[in-house]
């Protein structure tokens, strides 16, 4: 540029910034501390140990994936109005307008176009595209964050998927706390009304309140999803956001980029339609109008298909290409000058855009009519694909990008979108989420990155760009979409394990709290059936040990699944109240035939064993949604079975030997085990099947 205009350049740079795309770096400390927000974390800081797991895993995987943004110190000084020269092989440094020359640019990573775009004077060439043919003198029109590439990166940085896990944990916690608070409040009011000492029961009531908090639920989510991500890694899926495993179970819509995802970004001739001619003659003509040395995708497609059909040798034996004119944006066609060795006649073989080739035909009107009929048929076949350019114009906007607000679309009648910019993909994902869908997105290019970041389940293909991989919540390591299916399968299995834990937790909380309060209120002796030490031991033995459910053998649902906490809580409460009635019955057996009424210590241990083994057998009942001993039942995983039996043996040892708590004869514990087993599998299992069927769970 003119040295005298240096001040103008500096002013322009001050207004537009440098020609750089700056990627915001996540603050690890902020992400770490964010794991400790929420109702459960505020009440019990013990979750800090487990909350570290997703943070550590996130940055381990992020280190493996990497997000590479390469900037050039010299190119970073570009400002609007600068003039640059781009040639074959150059990566376009900014959004440019061609002043002089012609070129073809590969913009597939930005726009998804599967073939290079021909550019002539006054055409735009986007930042990040690659020049694959020709050269041109261009003027810079947008730099840095103002380019299409920069806007795409900005969308990636500002987008974030909806998080469902914290919402579910909050709902479960509130449901359990509501149940416990009501029971404790009733007990306190009745105690005061009787004139009894309310201060004496306050510690027990507070412990019951604590026992209702699902302190292990965040750990259960984290461990289950972490184990799911390990399984997915074996199946060719690298999970970068743990919650994506669970979100995949609830995914109701999967949006897929076409180029490079469904297709291979490689042109292939599949079929030839020549109603009044010879298919081989059409392919031979196309071959003669091509040049393999040109490395043009369309030329290569004709050459490959002619080779597969054995036409190349025949063409070479008869025809000789004397000259070749490559694709020219002004004529929009290629042309081969050919001599027929048999007749000596010279002719031209032409292929190109319909509008440029049809006028060259002898019977141009008839050819145009035939093409119109074929085009009409193609439109009728693809009429479920919405053109977003047309949609944008109907809404009063112009062509080009822009964060399009998509409203009034009947999603059930749409199979896809055409004329899509990166902002449009982002808008489609957002509109689907606002319509109540849990959305998945597969893609491979920079243009897919904003949508991949916004979707609950963003899946980057194995050949994806670094930016797409960094934005996605899962990265496929093998070609094809088989990994996406594996993600859904493992996600639905993960969901079933978490539902099992939630059912088990709510049932046990209902039984424990209601049973303790009810025994105190309705028995003539006003039994306080368990003490504080027993509750604390139960809390850790039951809640944290049952995290072994994360290794259980389960069958995933054939349909998308959701956490319907209301119906889960209702089903669990029904089963919990059945357990309460059975526990009251066993309490009378213990106080009467087993002669425990006069020994408060043994009575507490008796109820400690009662609550544990009711929970133990309830777990093995609810892990199967169908009858636990029916033909569709699955056997428990070895880890779950081993851990559960080990802890059950430990409970019997503690109760029998009187470790921490008063001792209870083994035969009395055996009565509790037999009673709770019979109730769980002969009564409660049938109630479970009927309840879950009624609530459609």
Helices and strands as residue ranges (DSSP letters): G 3-5, H 6-16, H 28-34, H 39-43, G 45-47, H 48-65, G 75-77, E 83-86, E 95-106, H 108-111, E 117-119, E 124-125, E 130-142, G 144-146, H 148-158, H 165-194, H 198-211, H 217-234, E 237-239, H 243-250, E 253-256, I 258-262, H 279-288, G 292-294, H 297-308, H 311-318, E 319-325, E 333-340, E 346-352, H 354-357, G 358-360, H 364-381, E 385-387, H 388-394, G 411-413, E 416-418, H 422-434, E 439-443, G 446-448, H 449-454, E 457-460, H 466-471, E 474-476, H 482-522, H 532-538, I 539-544, G 545-551, H 565-591, H 600-622, H 638-657, H 666-678, I 679-684, H 685-695
